[in-house]
Amino acid sequence: MRTIDLIVLGILKKDSLSAYDIQKLIDYRNISQWVKVSTPTIYKKMLQLEKQGYVKSTLKKNGKMPEKAVYSLTQKGKTEFEKLMLGIAARPITIFLDFNAVILNLDSLSSADQKACISIIEANVKKMKRRLKDDLADSNDSADIHDAGKAVMQQQYLLAEAIEKWIEEIKKSL
């Protein structure tokens, strides 16, 4: 997935890190909430990017800890990063919401089960919105989260608000 390439190359453009540190940064920045990325994916991606010549690894040892590969961006990787930035920005915008599969099949359920599914989705949206609100408040107190990260959280919060309004319309039709 090219989006994961862009995320990893973007992280490495700023600092040389191990795959473990990249994964921790992705977790810390809550990136996996917006882009499907798992820990095994990051490790596989690092090997793939190195094979393609976009990153290089250096084995480093820190005290009594075992050696670990620390990855840095090559010139070819910097060029690929810029290419991906422009290429992905130029793509049509798509928003994938897994719960739309439920919406598409609501008419296959009884009225009570339809309402139950919508209530579950509604509760999950409210939970996500609360978490994003807390994360945004915390980000204002943290210098670790840059403005772009805050902008993505704000975007997700606004989407959650829009989905809440949409759910109210769906509930009226049930």
Buried (B, 14 or more C-beta within 10 A) or exposed (E): EEBBBBBBBBBBEEEBBBBBBBBBBBEEBBBBBBEEBEBEBBBEBBBBBBEEEBBBBEEEEEEEEEEBBBBBBBEBBBEBBEEBEEEEEEEEEEEEEEBEEBBEEBEEEEEEEBBEBBEEBBEEBBEBBEBBEEBBEEBEEEEEBEEEBBEBBEEBBEBBEEBEEEBEEBEEEE
